[in-house]
């Protein structure tokens, strides 16, 4: 092949390669556009109820039931102002304070109790360990409604009704078997060689837990705290059973109380506005702990 034909061949080859590259590039861009368009539509459909709630909190009652759109005709903060004041002698600040007086201690004692219980089952051998673990796991199949009456009678005998104690103290005894089981699975993935090396260095069981196990369990512990926080914030039945004073009501009961059944009409915009405010702590906490939450849910222990 002479030099002229060789040069023409190389130019044709480069031109064809360039065209093929452009085709692949265009095809890749089209696939990305289609993919992200579908994901955006699905995300919008999933977020639409939240968007509608936010928009409905600024609407009047008539507009709420006459329009399916989430954009209000007029932005009015009156529902937030009147909803916060409530129709009682207490504002929602009191109900939020009561809620956090239940949630924060419950989250703390839950984390402490389930970590200690899981550590005992995962790292120590003791008589009847398998039987006790089986009993613990079997409580997952026990509906909470079954224990409502016995627990109410117990706290009534102790004179602890109309207090926050019945809602917090049980969590100090690792009654949340799901959390215990989750942490046990994490601890089983932690090599025992770490414990042995720490023991050689003079660490006792408690120091091993604090300095070695807990730092590795950080994603799982944050997941436990996040779950318990959201579940307790949304708990309605527990406070309804044990608390009878209005000044001690949490937000979950205050929202129900805002629906005045005697008048026959509800200020839905005020109820929705307070519901959105009640969601803010859980949303903020989830966004702050999202990294650890995803890591805690998607992994089991450590991978070596």
C-alpha positions in Angstrom: 0.0 0.0 0.0 1.5 3.3 -1.1 1.7 6.3 1.2 -1.3 8.1 -0.4 -3.7 5.2 0.0 -2.4 4.6 3.6 -3.1 8.2 4.5 -6.6 8.0 3.1 -7.3 4.8 4.9 -6.1 6.3 8.2 -8.3 9.4 7.7 -11.4 7.2 6.9 -10.7 5.1 9.9 -10.5 8.1 12.2 -13.6 9.5 10.7 -15.6 6.3 11.2 -14.2 6.0 14.8 -15.2 9.6 15.5 -18.7 9.0 14.1 -19.1 5.8 16.2 -17.9 7.7 19.3 -20.5 10.4 18.6 -23.2 7.8 18.2 -22.3 6.2 21.5 -22.1 9.6 23.2 -25.5 10.6 21.9 -27.0 7.3 22.9 -25.6 7.5 26.4 -26.9 11.0 26.8 -30.4 10.0 25.7 -30.4 7.1 28.1 -29.4 9.4 30.9 -32.1 11.9 30.0 -34.8 9.1 29.9 -33.5 7.6 33.2 -33.4 10.8 35.2 -36.8 11.9 33.7 -38.4 8.7 35.0 -36.7 9.0 38.4 -37.8 12.6 38.7 -41.4 11.7 37.9 -41.4 8.8 40.4 -39.8 11.1 43.0 -42.5 13.7 42.4 -45.3 11.2 42.7 -43.8 9.9 46.0 -43.3 13.4 47.3 -46.7 14.8 46.1 -48.5 14.0 49.4 -46.0 16.0 51.4 -46.1 18.8 48.8 -49.9 18.8 49.0 -49.8 18.9 52.8 -47.5 21.9 52.7 -49.7 23.7 50.2 -52.9 22.8 52.0 -51.6 24.3 55.2 -51.8 27.7 53.5 -55.3 27.1 52.0 -58.8 27.7 53.4 -61.0 24.8 54.2 -63.1 25.3 51.0 -60.0 25.5 48.8 -58.6 22.3 50.4 -61.6 20.2 49.3 -62.1 22.0 45.9 -58.6 21.7 44.5 -56.3 18.8 44.1 -53.3 21.0 43.3 -50.7 21.7 45.9 -50.1 25.4 45.1 -52.4 27.7 47.1 -54.1 30.7 45.5 -52.9 32.8 48.4 -50.2 32.2 51.0 -51.7 32.7 54.4 -49.9 32.0 57.6 -53.0 32.4 59.7 -53.5 28.5 60.0 -50.0 28.3 61.6 -50.7 31.1 64.0 -54.2 29.9 65.1 -53.1 26.3 65.1 -50.2 27.0 67.4 -52.4 28.8 69.9 -54.9 25.9 69.9 -58.3 26.1 71.5 -57.1 25.3 75.0 -55.2 27.3 77.6 -51.9 25.7 76.4 -50.1 26.3 73.1 -48.4 23.7 71.0 -45.1 24.7 72.6 -46.4 22.9 75.8 -47.3 19.8 73.8 -43.9 19.8 72.0 -42.1 20.1 75.3 -44.1 17.2 76.7 -43.3 15.1 73.6 -39.6 15.7 74.0 -39.8 14.9 77.7 -41.0 11.5 76.6 -38.9 11.0 73.4 -35.4 12.0 74.6 -35.3 9.9 77.7 -36.8 7.0 75.9 -34.3 7.1 73.1 -31.4 7.3 75.6 -32.5 4.4 77.8 -33.4 2.4 74.7 -29.9 2.7 73.3 -28.2 1.9 76.6 -30.4 -1.1 77.4 -30.3 -2.7 73.9 -26.5 -2.2 73.5 -25.9 -3.9 76.9 -28.3 -6.8 76.2 -27.0 -7.4 72.7 -23.4 -7.3 74.0 -24.3 -10.0 76.6 -25.9 -12.3 74.0 -23.3 -11.8 71.3 -20.1 -11.9 73.4 -20.7 -14.0 76.5 -21.7 -17.6 77.3 -24.0 -18.3 80.2 -26.6 -21.0 81.2 -29.8 -21.2 79.1 -28.4 -18.6 76.7 -30.1 -20.1 73.6 -33.4 -20.5 75.5 -33.4 -16.9 76.7 -32.5 -15.7 73.2 -35.4 -17.7 71.8 -37.8 -16.2 74.3 -36.4 -12.7 73.4 -37.0 -13.3 69.7 -40.4 -14.8 70.2 -41.6 -11.5 71.7 -41.4 -10.1 68.2 -44.5 -12.1 67.4 -46.4 -10.8 70.4 -48.8 -8.0 69.5 -48.4 -5.0 71.8 -52.1 -4.8 72.3 -51.9 -8.1 74.3 -49.7 -6.4 77.0 -51.7 -3.2 77.3 -54.1 -4.3 80.0 -51.5 -6.1 82.2 -49.1 -3.1 81.9 -51.9 -0.6 82.7 -52.9 -2.6 85.9 -49.2 -2.8 86.9 -48.6 1.0 86.6 -52.0 1.6 88.3 -50.9 -0.5 91.3 -47.6 1.5 91.4 -49.5 4.8 91.3 -47.7 5.9 88.2 -50.6 6.8 86.0 -50.8 10.3 84.4 -47.0 10.4 84.3 -44.4 10.0 81.7 -42.7 7.1 83.5 -44.9 4.3 82.0 -43.9 5.5 78.6 -40.1 5.6 79.3 -39.2 3.1 82.0 -40.1 -0.1 80.1 -37.5 0.8 77.4 -34.8 0.6 80.1 -35.3 -3.2 80.2 -34.6 -3.8 76.4 -38.2 -4.6 75.6 -37.6 -3.7 71.9 -36.5 -7.1 70.7 -36.1 -5.9 67.1 -33.3 -3.5 68.2 -31.6 -6.1 70.3 -31.6 -8.6 67.4 -30.3 -6.0 65.0 -27.3 -5.1 67.2 -26.6 -8.8 67.9 -26.3 -9.3 64.1 -23.8 -6.4 63.9 -21.8 -7.7 66.8 -21.5 -11.1 65.3 -19.7 -9.5 62.4 -17.1 -8.0 64.6 -14.0 -10.2 64.9 -13.4 -11.6 68.3 -9.7 -11.1 67.8 -10.3 -7.5 68.6 -11.7 -8.5 72.0 -8.8 -10.9 72.6 -6.2 -8.2 71.7 -7.9 -5.7 74.0 -8.0 -8.3 76.8 -4.2 -8.9 76.5 -3.7 -5.1 76.8 -5.6 -5.2 80.1 -9.1 -4.1 79.0 -12.1 -5.5 80.9 -15.5 -6.4 79.3 -16.9 -3.0 79.9 -13.9 -1.1 78.5 -14.0 -3.4 75.5 -17.6 -2.4 74.9 -16.9 1.3 75.3 -13.7 1.6 73.4 -14.0 -1.1 70.7 -17.5 -2.4 70.2 -19.5 0.9 70.4 -17.4 2.9 67.9 -17.8 0.1 65.3 -21.6 -0.1 66.2 -22.0 3.6 65.6 -24.2 3.3 62.4 -26.4 0.6 64.0 -26.8 2.7 67.2 -27.8 5.8 65.3 -30.3 3.6 63.4 -31.8 2.4 66.7 -32.0 6.0 68.0 -33.6 7.2 64.8 -36.2 4.5 64.7 -37.1 4.9 68.3 -37.3 8.7 67.9 -39.8 8.5 65.0 -41.9 5.7 66.6 -42.2 7.6 69.9 -43.0 10.9 68.1 -45.9 9.1 66.3 -47.0 7.1 69.3 -50.7 7.8 70.0 -52.0 4.8 71.9 -49.4 4.8 74.7 -50.0 8.5 75.9 -53.7 8.1 75.4 -53.8 5.2 77.9 -51.5 6.5 80.6 -51.9 10.3 80.4 -55.1 12.0 81.4 -54.1 15.6 82.1 -54.3 18.0 79.2 -51.1 19.9 80.3 -49.2 16.6 79.8 -50.4 15.6 76.4 -47.8 15.1 73.6 -48.3 16.4 70.1 -49.9 13.2 68.8 -52.9 13.6 71.2 -52.9 17.4 70.8 -53.5 17.0 67.1 -56.4 14.7 67.7 -57.8 17.1 70.3 -57.6 19.9 67.7 -60.3 18.0 65.8 -63.3 19.2 67.9 -66.0 16.7 67.3 -68.6 18.8 69.2 -68.7 21.6 66.6 -69.0 19.3 63.6 -66.5 21.3 61.6 -62.8 21.1 61.6 -60.2 23.7 60.7 -58.3 21.3 58.5 -55.7 23.9 57.5 -54.7 24.4 61.1 -54.5 20.7 61.8 -52.4 20.2 58.7 -50.2 23.1 59.6 -49.5 21.6 63.1 -48.9 18.2 61.5 -46.2 19.6 59.3 -44.6 21.3 62.3 -44.8 17.9 64.1 -43.0 16.3 61.2 -40.1 18.7 61.2 -38.0 17.2 64.1 -38.1 13.7 62.5 -37.2 15.0 59.1 -34.4 17.1 60.4 -33.0 14.3 62.5 -33.3 11.9 59.5 -31.5 14.3 57.2 -28.7 14.8 59.7 -28.2 11.1 60.4 -29.0 9.9 56.9 -25.4 8.7 56.1 -25.2 6.6 59.3 -28.8 5.4 58.9 -28.2 4.0 55.4 -24.9 2.5 56.5 -26.5 0.9 59.5 -29.4 -0.6 57.5 -27.3 -1.8 54.5 -24.4 -3.5 56.4 -24.1 -6.2 59.0 -21.0 -5.7 61.1 -17.7 -5.1 59.4 -16.2 -6.6 56.2 -12.6 -7.5 56.2 
